[in-house]
Every structure is written in C-alpha cells, then in structure tokens.
Amino acid sequence: MIILKSEEEIMKMKKAGVILANLHKEIAKIIKPGISTKDIDGFVEQYLAERNAYPEQRGYHGYQYATCASINDEVCHGFPRDDLLKNGDIVTIDMVVNLDGWLADSAWSYGVGELSEEASKLMDVTKESLYLGIEQAIIGNRLGDIGHAVQTHVEKNGFSVVRDFVGHGIGREMHEDPQVLHYGIPGRGIRLMEGMVITIEPMVNVGTYRVKVDDNGWTARTSDGKLSTQFEHTIAITKDGPMILTEQE
C-alpha cells in the first residue's frame, strides 16, 4: 500500500533530509587516502547524536552499523571496516536518518584522491542519471518514466544499471511501497501522485549489471569485479514538481 504524505509530513522528512545532506557534505571534506570507512561510520554516529537524530540502518534486520560503506566493486551494503582507503578508490556511503520518527535516505559516491578516467566518467554518468530520473518524478507520470530516463542515459554511455536493488517509498518506515526500478518502459507502472515520497538511487556498473552477494549475506558486488557507483536522493512528489528532500546544493 502506498502511503501518501501531507505537506506537514513532507516538511518533517525534509528536516531529516537537511541533516543527511549536510552530513554528506561533511563526509566529503574528510574522504582522503588513509581514512577508513570505520572512521567515517564513527563520525556519522557522533554527528547524528549531536543533532538528536538516529541512524535508522543500525539494527535493521541485525545490521550493526550507522552506514553502508561500499568500495570499488561493491554495489551496496558494504560493511564499514578498518582497511584504509587508497588513492583511486570509489566509496559509496549510504545512510538513512531518523529525526523524530521521520526518515530520509541518501547514498553518495566519493572519489578518493585522483580517479581514473573511467571511474570519473562512471561517477558523472551515475549522478546525471539520478537527476534525469528526478526530472520525471512529476504528478501524472509513471514509475516507468523514471526508470527509462535513468536506463537510457546509463546505457548510451556504455554502462549498465543494476536490476537486483531498486528505489522505494519511504516515510516512517525505511522501505514502503512502491518499488522504484531504475530501468523500464515509459508510460508503464504506477502513476505518480501528489504526496508520494520515494527514493531514486541508481547503482551503475562499468561492466555487467549482474551482482553477487558475499557470504556475510549483506554486501553485494559486481559479478565481474568491475567498478560500481551510486547516487541517491529522497524525493517528494508535489504539485510544484519534484522536491528533493536530501539536496546538498
């Protein structure tokens, strides 16, 4: 069941989104060779606690961390760890912030030091595909319009869109209806309505879109070992167009 949000409820989610967006901007300042994703996870814990917010991921189906931290060929749900980031790495930090019972969700890929030309292009195309998807998040469009916009841009640039992990509705719960695919046919799927709040979060791979899951049962990585990146925003469908609740600008 899709749970529509009132303007007041969307503003409560926006407050969580502002904390999350500002947190991503702070993380960007500390990402460098020699820092660990465990260090970043600790930074996130402290930042949220100081603002009376809570990392919703921690405890979710037994997950132990405030963030997911996925490096290079890891697509999503990487565990924070003590290994130090190296020059040329890509790390994606994914977080869900709970403020007064309302949630906001955003993942962001960061380059560590100097990236290869291929890695830089992958990051650019993934971010571009996110915003092209957001442009389609208007009343009367369908979910397939979002997925088609993302997929078309990604594939014309020679990359692939992950199928196994998708966007979702969000509100008081981390995962609500509907599922938001990052591929599809325009004009198909559920029609977008005012008050829907969803995530758009394309995961884009250099090689195949296929993934495999590590023995820990969480971490997904590309099946061919090639790079993956992700950018995600929480979006409200409003009469004035898409409202990005986690915008960093």
PLY file of the C-alpha trace (Angstrom):
ply
format ascii 1.0
element vertex 249
property float x
property float y
property float z
element edge 248
property int vertex1
property int vertex2
end_header
0.00 0.00 0.00
1.32 3.44 -0.94
1.18 5.88 1.98
0.69 9.46 0.79
2.22 12.20 2.93
0.73 15.56 3.81
2.70 18.78 3.27
3.36 18.88 7.01
4.72 15.33 6.99
6.91 16.05 3.98
8.39 19.02 5.84
9.21 16.74 8.77
11.02 14.43 6.35
12.75 17.46 4.87
14.22 18.28 8.29
15.76 14.80 8.42
16.89 15.30 4.83
18.70 18.54 5.65
20.68 16.80 8.39
21.54 13.99 5.99
22.53 16.35 3.17
24.77 18.38 5.47
26.30 15.19 6.80
27.22 14.11 3.28
28.89 17.47 2.73
30.92 16.97 5.90
31.92 13.46 4.82
33.17 14.89 1.51
35.62 17.02 3.50
37.21 14.06 5.31
37.35 11.50 2.48
41.02 11.03 1.57
43.59 8.26 1.27
44.39 6.85 4.70
40.96 7.16 6.32
38.89 4.03 6.96
35.18 3.53 6.46
35.04 2.53 10.14
36.32 6.05 10.93
33.58 7.52 8.71
30.94 5.39 10.44
32.06 6.70 13.82
31.95 10.27 12.51
28.37 9.71 11.35
27.31 8.29 14.71
28.65 11.34 16.54
27.25 13.86 14.03
23.74 12.43 14.29
23.81 12.11 18.08
24.74 15.78 18.38
21.60 16.64 16.40
19.20 14.31 18.23
18.92 12.15 15.12
19.36 8.40 14.76
20.94 6.12 12.13
17.94 4.05 11.06
20.06 1.33 9.44
21.62 0.23 12.71
19.62 -2.70 14.00
17.71 -3.18 10.74
17.47 -6.98 10.38
20.51 -7.18 12.63
22.69 -4.71 10.69
25.33 -3.37 13.08
26.44 -0.05 11.59
25.20 3.52 11.07
26.21 3.47 7.41
26.70 1.17 4.48
30.17 1.75 3.01
30.74 0.10 -0.37
34.16 0.26 -2.04
35.01 -0.14 -5.74
33.27 -3.32 -6.99
30.88 -3.39 -4.03
27.46 -2.28 -5.27
25.74 -1.76 -1.92
25.53 -2.82 1.74
29.28 -2.89 2.31
30.31 -3.07 5.96
32.40 -0.25 7.45
35.87 -1.67 8.10
39.35 -0.82 9.35
41.04 -1.12 5.93
42.36 2.27 4.80
41.03 3.88 1.64
43.58 4.25 -1.14
44.14 6.77 -3.90
41.84 5.95 -6.81
39.20 4.15 -4.73
35.49 4.89 -5.01
33.49 4.63 -1.80
29.72 4.91 -1.53
28.28 5.98 1.82
24.58 5.16 2.22
22.62 6.41 5.22
19.06 6.66 6.49
18.47 9.39 9.08
15.63 9.21 11.60
14.57 12.54 13.08
11.52 12.45 15.35
10.26 9.30 13.64
10.52 10.57 10.05
13.16 9.27 7.65
15.38 10.48 4.84
17.65 8.28 2.72
20.63 9.23 0.58
23.68 7.45 -0.81
26.62 9.26 -2.37
29.74 8.01 -4.12
33.04 9.73 -3.36
36.31 9.57 -5.24
39.37 9.07 -3.06
42.29 11.14 -4.31
42.76 11.02 -8.08
40.43 8.76 -10.06
40.97 7.04 -13.38
39.21 8.48 -16.41
36.83 5.53 -16.43
35.98 5.91 -12.73
35.37 9.64 -13.14
33.06 9.06 -16.09
31.17 6.37 -14.18
30.55 8.76 -11.29
29.44 11.57 -13.60
27.04 9.39 -15.59
25.53 7.86 -12.46
24.85 11.26 -10.90
23.46 12.59 -14.19
21.12 9.60 -14.45
19.80 10.29 -10.94
18.82 13.84 -11.83
17.32 12.77 -15.16
15.17 10.32 -13.21
14.15 13.05 -10.79
13.01 15.24 -13.69
10.41 12.57 -14.47
9.07 12.46 -10.89
6.03 14.63 -11.56
2.32 14.15 -10.97
0.76 12.10 -13.76
3.94 10.43 -14.94
4.51 6.76 -14.25
7.31 4.92 -12.49
8.45 3.54 -15.83
9.22 7.09 -16.97
11.76 7.41 -14.15
13.37 4.06 -14.85
13.52 4.68 -18.60
15.23 8.05 -18.15
17.88 6.52 -15.91
18.48 3.42 -18.03
18.66 5.30 -21.33
21.35 7.71 -20.12
23.40 4.99 -18.46
23.36 2.60 -21.39
24.09 5.22 -24.06
27.28 5.92 -22.11
28.31 2.26 -22.17
27.47 1.33 -18.59
24.78 -0.88 -17.02
22.05 -0.37 -14.40
21.78 -2.85 -11.52
18.44 -4.68 -11.51
18.57 -6.51 -8.19
18.37 -3.41 -5.98
15.85 -0.63 -6.52
14.41 2.54 -5.03
11.37 2.53 -2.76
8.77 4.52 -0.92
9.84 5.95 2.43
8.24 7.76 5.36
8.08 6.43 8.90
9.40 3.13 7.54
12.62 2.73 5.59
11.06 0.62 2.86
7.50 1.38 1.83
5.63 0.83 -1.42
6.18 1.32 -4.29
9.37 -0.19 -5.65
11.16 2.26 -7.96
13.03 0.47 -10.75
15.94 2.20 -12.46
15.10 0.60 -15.79
11.87 0.14 -17.67
9.42 1.27 -20.31
8.00 4.81 -20.39
4.28 5.04 -19.68
4.27 1.82 -17.66
3.89 1.27 -13.95
2.13 3.08 -11.13
1.05 6.66 -11.82
2.77 9.24 -9.63
0.52 11.15 -7.24
0.94 14.20 -5.05
2.16 13.16 -1.60
4.20 10.17 -2.69
7.73 10.15 -1.26
10.24 7.85 -2.93
13.93 7.24 -3.31
15.65 7.25 -6.68
19.01 5.54 -6.26
20.61 4.15 -9.42
23.52 1.76 -8.95
25.56 1.78 -12.14
28.30 -0.65 -13.15
31.17 -0.43 -15.62
30.53 -3.98 -16.81
27.59 -6.32 -16.39
24.57 -5.31 -14.31
24.68 -8.69 -12.56
25.71 -8.85 -8.91
26.63 -11.47 -6.33
26.25 -11.35 -2.56
29.11 -12.06 -0.17
28.97 -14.77 2.48
28.03 -12.14 5.08
24.58 -12.08 3.46
24.64 -8.30 3.00
27.36 -6.99 0.73
26.53 -7.10 -2.99
29.29 -6.68 -5.55
29.57 -6.75 -9.33
29.78 -10.29 -10.62
32.69 -9.36 -12.93
34.69 -7.42 -10.32
34.37 -4.07 -12.13
33.57 -0.72 -10.55
30.13 0.38 -9.35
28.81 3.75 -8.14
25.54 5.01 -6.68
23.82 8.34 -6.07
20.51 8.57 -4.23
18.02 11.22 -3.17
14.71 11.14 -1.32
12.06 12.84 -3.47
8.57 14.14 -2.67
6.04 14.36 -5.49
4.38 17.78 -5.15
2.07 19.98 -7.20
5.09 22.19 -7.90
7.21 19.31 -9.20
9.74 17.01 -7.54
11.05 18.23 -4.18
14.49 16.83 -3.33
14.45 16.34 0.44
18.15 15.45 0.61
19.58 18.05 -1.79
23.13 19.10 -0.92
23.28 22.30 -3.00
0 1
1 2
2 3
3 4
4 5
5 6
6 7
7 8
8 9
9 10
10 11
11 12
12 13
13 14
14 15
15 16
16 17
17 18
18 19
19 20
20 21
21 22
22 23
23 24
24 25
25 26
26 27
27 28
28 29
29 30
30 31
31 32
32 33
33 34
34 35
35 36
36 37
37 38
38 39
39 40
40 41
41 42
42 43
43 44
44 45
45 46
46 47
47 48
48 49
49 50
50 51
51 52
52 53
53 54
54 55
55 56
56 57
57 58
58 59
59 60
60 61
61 62
62 63
63 64
64 65
65 66
66 67
67 68
68 69
69 70
70 71
71 72
72 73
73 74
74 75
75 76
76 77
77 78
78 79
79 80
80 81
81 82
82 83
83 84
84 85
85 86
86 87
87 88
88 89
89 90
90 91
91 92
92 93
93 94
94 95
95 96
96 97
97 98
98 99
99 100
100 101
101 102
102 103
103 104
104 105
105 106
106 107
107 108
108 109
109 110
110 111
111 112
112 113
113 114
114 115
115 116
116 117
117 118
118 119
119 120
120 121
121 122
122 123
123 124
124 125
125 126
126 127
127 128
128 129
129 130
130 131
131 132
132 133
133 134
134 135
135 136
136 137
137 138
138 139
139 140
140 141
141 142
142 143
143 144
144 145
145 146
146 147
147 148
148 149
149 150
150 151
151 152
152 153
153 154
154 155
155 156
156 157
157 158
158 159
159 160
160 161
161 162
162 163
163 164
164 165
165 166
166 167
167 168
168 169
169 170
170 171
171 172
172 173
173 174
174 175
175 176
176 177
177 178
178 179
179 180
180 181
181 182
182 183
183 184
184 185
185 186
186 187
187 188
188 189
189 190
190 191
191 192
192 193
193 194
194 195
195 196
196 197
197 198
198 199
199 200
200 201
201 202
202 203
203 204
204 205
205 206
206 207
207 208
208 209
209 210
210 211
211 212
212 213
213 214
214 215
215 216
216 217
217 218
218 219
219 220
220 221
221 222
222 223
223 224
224 225
225 226
226 227
227 228
228 229
229 230
230 231
231 232
232 233
233 234
234 235
235 236
236 237
237 238
238 239
239 240
240 241
241 242
242 243
243 244
244 245
245 246
246 247
247 248
